Amino acid sequence: MHLTSPHITAESAPFWDAANHDQLLLRRCLDTGQAYHYPRDHSPFTGTAATDWITASGNATLYSFTYSAAQCLAYVTLDEGPTLLSLIQCENPRHLRIGQRLKVAFAPTPSGQKIPVFVLSDSS
């Protein structure tokens, strides 16, 4: 699987630091209670800076995917609500099905920075 090192900003730094500790963080709008991704200081729901960080469960559902010989790119919907673009680590992507349960794992990029990727959940 070919991984690219992310561009880290001041807004996203806590997300990437948590990834290096095998934790998936999300931002949450304090006005609506809704979690969101990509990490940014202002809520996409209200535009206010009333946000905080929450630790996600790492559990997700496969929403959509495509694959090549090198990797499987997918949209996964986290149990907390946000849908994010990620990679799926799997032996045979032909066995993947929309709606399958996934869990987060963390893979190092060339810079050493870990990024969230997903694997099939034991309950799939």
C-alpha positions as CSV (number, residue, x, y, z in Angstrom):
1,M,0.0,0.0,0.0
2,H,1.4,3.4,-1.0
3,L,1.0,6.0,1.8
4,T,1.6,9.7,1.5
5,S,2.6,11.8,4.5
6,P,0.0,14.4,5.5
7,H,0.3,18.1,5.5
8,I,-0.1,19.1,9.1
9,T,-1.4,22.5,10.1
10,A,-1.9,24.1,13.5
11,E,-5.6,23.2,13.4
12,S,-5.0,19.6,12.6
13,A,-1.9,19.0,14.7
14,P,-3.8,17.4,17.7
15,F,-5.4,14.9,15.2
16,W,-2.1,13.8,13.8
17,D,-0.4,13.7,17.3
18,A,-3.2,11.4,18.5
19,A,-2.8,9.2,15.4
20,N,0.8,8.7,16.4
21,H,-0.6,7.3,19.7
22,D,-3.1,5.1,17.8
23,Q,-6.1,7.3,18.7
24,L,-8.7,8.7,16.3
25,L,-9.8,12.2,17.3
26,L,-12.7,14.1,15.9
27,R,-13.8,17.7,16.3
28,R,-17.2,18.3,17.8
29,C,-19.5,21.3,17.5
30,L,-20.5,22.3,21.1
31,D,-23.6,24.1,19.8
32,T,-25.0,21.1,17.9
33,G,-23.2,18.2,19.5
34,Q,-22.3,16.9,16.1
35,A,-18.8,15.4,15.4
36,Y,-17.1,16.4,12.1
37,H,-14.0,15.7,10.0
38,Y,-11.6,17.2,8.6
39,P,-10.4,18.8,11.8
40,R,-10.8,22.6,11.9
41,D,-11.3,25.2,14.6
42,H,-14.7,26.4,13.3
43,S,-17.8,24.3,13.2
44,P,-19.0,23.5,9.7
45,F,-22.6,23.5,11.2
46,T,-22.6,26.9,12.9
47,G,-19.4,28.7,11.9
48,T,-18.5,29.3,15.5
49,A,-15.3,28.4,17.3
50,A,-17.3,26.6,20.0
51,T,-15.7,23.2,19.4
52,D,-13.7,20.6,21.2
53,W,-11.9,17.3,20.5
54,I,-13.4,13.9,21.2
55,T,-11.9,10.4,20.9
56,A,-13.7,8.4,18.3
57,S,-14.5,4.7,18.9
58,G,-12.7,3.8,15.6
59,N,-15.7,1.7,14.5
60,A,-17.1,2.4,11.1
61,T,-19.3,1.2,8.2
62,L,-18.0,0.8,4.7
63,Y,-19.9,3.4,2.6
64,S,-18.2,3.2,-0.8
65,F,-14.9,2.0,-2.2
66,T,-12.8,1.4,-5.3
67,Y,-9.6,-0.5,-5.6
68,S,-6.6,-1.1,-7.9
69,A,-3.8,-3.6,-7.7
70,A,-2.0,-1.3,-5.2
71,Q,-4.6,-0.2,-2.7
72,C,-8.3,0.1,-1.8
73,L,-9.6,3.7,-1.3
74,A,-12.9,4.0,0.6
75,Y,-15.4,6.3,2.2
76,V,-16.1,5.1,5.7
77,T,-18.8,6.4,8.0
78,L,-17.8,6.5,11.6
79,D,-20.2,5.5,14.3
80,E,-20.0,9.0,15.6
81,G,-21.4,10.3,12.3
82,P,-18.7,11.8,10.0
83,T,-17.8,10.1,6.8
84,L,-14.1,10.2,5.8
85,L,-11.9,9.2,3.0
86,S,-9.4,6.5,3.9
87,L,-7.6,3.4,2.8
88,I,-8.7,-0.1,3.7
89,Q,-6.0,-2.7,4.4
90,C,-7.3,-6.1,3.2
91,E,-6.0,-9.2,1.5
92,N,-8.6,-9.3,-1.2
93,P,-10.7,-6.2,-1.9
94,R,-13.1,-8.3,-4.0
95,H,-14.4,-9.6,-0.7
96,L,-15.4,-6.1,0.5
97,R,-19.1,-5.2,0.6
98,I,-20.9,-1.9,1.2
99,G,-22.2,-1.9,4.8
100,Q,-19.4,-4.1,6.2
101,R,-18.2,-3.2,9.6
102,L,-14.6,-1.8,9.9
103,K,-12.3,-0.6,12.6
104,V,-9.5,1.9,12.6
105,A,-5.8,0.9,12.5
106,F,-2.8,3.2,12.0
107,A,-0.1,2.9,9.4
108,P,3.1,4.8,9.2
109,T,3.9,7.1,6.2
110,P,7.4,7.7,4.8
111,S,7.9,10.6,7.3
112,G,7.0,8.3,10.2
113,Q,3.6,10.1,10.8
114,K,0.9,7.5,11.3
115,I,-2.4,7.9,9.4
116,P,-5.8,6.2,10.1
117,V,-6.6,3.3,7.8
118,F,-9.3,0.7,8.2
119,V,-9.5,-3.0,8.5
120,L,-12.4,-5.4,8.6
121,S,-13.9,-5.7,12.0
122,D,-13.9,-9.1,13.7
123,S,-17.7,-9.0,13.6
124,S,-17.8,-8.6,9.8
